[in-house]
Amino acid sequence: MMGPLFEGHAERARRGQWQIEDLPWDEPIRFCGTSKRDQILCKLDTVDLAGVMYHLQLGARMRMGDHLLRSWNHDRALLECLEWHDGDEHRHVRVLRRLIDALQSKGETPARNDRPLSPDRLWRVAYSSRERLSDDRVLLNMLIDEAVSRTLFGMVAGSSGIPLVRATFDACSQDDVRHVEYLTLMAARRFESLGSYELAFLHGAAVLHTARLQSALRPYIGSFAGASRQSAEAVVTAVFGAASRVLSDLGANWKQSPVMRLVHSADRSPWLLWLLR
């Protein structure tokens, strides 16, 4: 029985719920910069990154529905974790849409936006293609997405100068922390009985999905760098590191794979890190 393993996760999810109205919507929104141009660039960066996370969360909801359907069983505690997870993603979508509207209504409006946000690449990350993915690959992709989202939310929450943005991204980040915890346990339990061939296939799929996610985020790395006051290189490295770390906790058999040893060695090798991007 897996129930006792997930009861604590379900209880933490229940206690970790928050309300959109509790966020500081009345706090003034002031974009950073000493000149009008700098403030407009700050506004564009902040709206862009909120939009990117909004579309990533929409994609997560698409995969969440697929995963809920595949995971239906009699484990009440696990189902409760999945239900809370779906509720969290729904709340993220709504709060990010409201945040985007609030940001766009403040400050100077640029005369022309030369970098309109296109959701196609971001939605495509969650798309399973015409070939139906295995249950294990769907679970693995969800885990990678949640780890990367947690990192991006956390980067912005820790450095944004706008109280509403900090509070929104921090609340979403804390939800994603819980998601990563129970998905890691679920994946470790599922993968412990797989043979070497199945594991090797999943390792390759993990690298492929991480690369697809990096590719979808690439046009907006500059916005995350500007909002988090870091270099674009640091943002890309943080995204790759988030996926690498979460993939290192999936059981002894998983960690012994040559593919996984190669991926984790990239954390210490600039050449391999560049190659796997």
N, C-alpha and C positions, 0 to 999 in steps of 0.2 A: 504493500500500500504506500502510495506517495503522499497521501493526505497530510500526515503529521509534518512532513518536510515543508509544506507550503502554507500551513496554518499561520505561522508567524509572518510570512510575507503578506498574506491576505489581511491580517490584522493591521500591519503597518500601512498597507494601502488604504484601509478604511480610516485610520486615524490621520493619514496624511492628506486628506481631501481639503481643498481650499475653494473659496468663492471668488469669482471674478470681481464682484463689487467691493471686496475687501482691499483691493489694490489701490494705490494712491492716485486715483484719477484726477483729484483736485490739485495735485502738486503742479506748479508751473513747469512748462516744457521750454527749456532754453538750450539751443544748439550751441556747441562749443565753437570758438573762433573769435578773433578780434576784428575781422573784416566781414563784410557782407558775403564775399565769395567763400570764405572759410565756413561761415555758418550754413550757406547753401550746400556746400560739399558735405558737411556733417549731417545735414538733414537727408541728403540723398543716400549717404552711407547707411544711416540708421533705418530709413524706410526700406532700403534694399535688403538689409539683413533680416529685418522683421518679415519681409515678404518671402525671402528664401526659406526661413524656418516655417512660415505658414504653409508653403507648398510642400515642403518635406513632411510636415505633419499630416497634410491631406493624403500624401502617398502612404504614410504609415497607417492611416485609417483604412486604406484600400487593402493593404497586406494584413491588417489586424482582422478584418472580416474574413479573409481567406483562412487565416490561422485559427480563428474561433471555430469555423466550420470543420476544419480538419482535426481539431483537438477535442472535439466533443466526446466526453466520457463520463464516468460516474465519480470522478475525483472532485468532490465539492469544493475543497480548498483551492485546487488549481483553477477550476472554473471561476471562482471568485476573484482570483488574481487576474485572470483574463478579462473579466467583466470590469474590474476597476481600471485596468490598463486601457480598455476601449473608452471608458468614461473620461480618463485623463486626456487621451488624444483628442476627443471631441471638445473638451474644455480648452485645450491648447489652440485648436483651430479657431474657436470663437474669440478667445482673448487676443490672439495675434491679429485677427481681422480688426477688432476694435482698436488695438494699439496702432495699427497702420493708419486707420482713419484719424485718430487723435494726432499722430505725428504729421500727417499731411495737412492738417488744418492749422498748424502753427508755423511761425517763421515765414521767411520769404519763399515765394513760389518761383522756381526757375522758369525762365522764358521758354526753354526747350529742354526736354529730357533726352539726352543722347544715349542713355543706357536703359531703355525700358526692360523690365523684368519679364522674361519668358519662362513659363512654368514647364515647358515641354520636357526639358532635360531632367528637371527635378522629379516630375511625375514618372518619367521613364525608369527611374531607379527602382520604383516599387512594382513596375510592370513585369509580370511573369513570362511574357512572350507567349507565342502560340503553343510552345511546348510546356506542358504542365510541370512545374517544379515539384520535386519530392518534398514530403513533409519536413525532412531534415534540412533541406536547403532553405525553405521558407523560414524555419525557425532560426537558422544561422544568419540569414539576411536581416531578419528583425533584430537580432542581437547586435549586429554591426551597426545598423541604423541608430538604435537607441544609444549605443556607446558614443557614436559621433555626435548625435544631437545633444547628448549630455555635455560633451566637451564644448561645443559651440555655444550652447546656452550659458555655460559656466564662464567662458571667456568674456562674453559681453556683460554678464551680470557683475563680474568683478571689476570692470573698468569703465562702464558707461557713466557719463556725467549727468544723465537724466534719471531722476528717481523712479519714474514710472517704468522705464525700460529695465532698470536694474531689478526692480521688484518682480516684473513679469517674467524676465528671463531666469531669475533665481528660482521662482516657484516652479516653472517648467523643468528646470534642471533637477530639482529635488524629486519631481515625479519620475524623471528618466533614471535617476539613481536606483529607485525601487524597481523599475522595469528591468534594468540590467541585472540586478541581483537575482530576481526569480527566473529570468530567462537563462541566465548562466547556469543555475541549478538544473533547470529543465533540460538544457542542452547536454550538460555533463552526464545526466542520468540516461539520456537517450543514446548518446554516442559511446558509452562505455561498453556496449555489447556489439558494436560494429566491427567488422573485419578490416584488415589493412587496405583492401581495395576500396571499400566504401569510404574509409577515412581519407585516403589519398584523393579521392574524387571530391570530397567535401572541402579539403584543404585548398585545392585548386579553385573551387567555387568561391571560397572565402576571399582569396586574392583577387579573383575577377570582380566580385561585387564591390570590394574596397576600391578597386580601380575605377569602376563605373561611378561610384559615389564621388570620388575625387574629381573625375571628369565633369560631373554635373555641377559641382561646387566651384570649379575653376574660374568661371567668369565673375564670381562674386567674392573671391578671396580678398581682393583689395578693399571691399566694403567691411569685411570682418576685421581686416588688419587696421583700418582706420578707426573703427568703433572700439576695438580692444587695445589700441595704441601699441600694436606689435607689428613686426615685419610680416610680409606675405609669406616668407619662408617659415616663420615661426607658426603661422596658422596652418599651413600645409603639413608641417611636421606634427603638430598637435592632432590633426585629423588622423594621420596615419598611425600615430602612437596610440590613439584611443582604440582603433580597431585592433592593433597588435596586442595591446594589453588584455583586452577582453577575450581574445582568442587564445591567450596563454593559460586560461583557467578552466579548460574543458576536459580535464581528466588526464591520467598518466599516459594512456595509449595515444591520445591526441598529441601530447607534447613530444612524444618520441618520433613523430613523423619527420622525415628529412625536409619536407616542404615547410613545415612550421618552424623548424630550426633555421631555415633560410630566411623566412619572413622576420623572425625575431632578431636575427643577426643584423637586419637592416637598420634597426634602431641604433646600432653602433658603427654602421658603415655608411658614410655619405654617398658612396657610389651606388650601393644596393638600394638605399632609400630613394635616390633619384630614379633608378631603374624601375622600381616597383610603383612609383607614382604614374 
